[in-house]
Amino acid sequence: SGESALILIRHGESLWNQKNLFTGCVDVPLSREGVEEAIEAGKRISNLPVDVIFTSALIRAQMTAMLAMTQHRMKKVPVILHNESSRAKSWSTVFSSKTKNETIPVFTAWELNERMYGELQGLNKKETAEKYGVQKVQEWRRSYDIPPPNGESLAMCAERAVDYFCREIEPQLSSGKNVLIAAHGNSLRSIIMYLDSLTPQEVIELELSTGVPMLYVFKDGKFLRRGSPISPDSTGPYAFTPDLALYRERLDKMLEQETKTMEEIAESEN
């Protein structure tokens, strides 16, 4: 139909989010709450098609994608593609075509990393505000083009994230692939700025909740925001398009047939 789904998920709460520390590009895992948020995000998108996954190079985004996909009704297994060297690529090759068809490729990219917070990384946010002043820290955190000491501004983060999106992800959508991106507050704000044609002022005011998926539909070269799914068994105000509703209907029938077949096998064995 020429229509593709694009799902964006900001990673769940990390252990440093929990401690109120500036994290940036420090590779910190999810907290227990973050794990639960990722699983809940997975339940919300369990009826949406996913053909390919993109994450940042950071573990909290990768954990979020993997945990979310454990809830998907299609039950395909996300597999990170290791193309960093010929050995990594060779050693991680899947040789069964049947198994390969039951996997979803996962691409990791540093370009989707969180904004690099420079000398603020690892500092407590409250203590930093007390040391430098609330106004200065707010300027570092919320201005568009003013970076923290030896760090990135949102504009710098947007340059790399949007370039990667246009170069690597948008062609996937154009070819009919349904894409999930699990990344970070600032890299996703940058991509949403591109998708929704936001101004710098509008994007700095944009807040993204951890672990809450956002759905877009790509059709005729345009992105249409559909909102956030409420739960796996409710269409909610974000509304399925006819194509996505058809996918869900086919998914229901496929899983219903699988259940029926398993019951028949169990009866025959008894």
Disulfide bonds with the S-S distance in Angstrom:
none
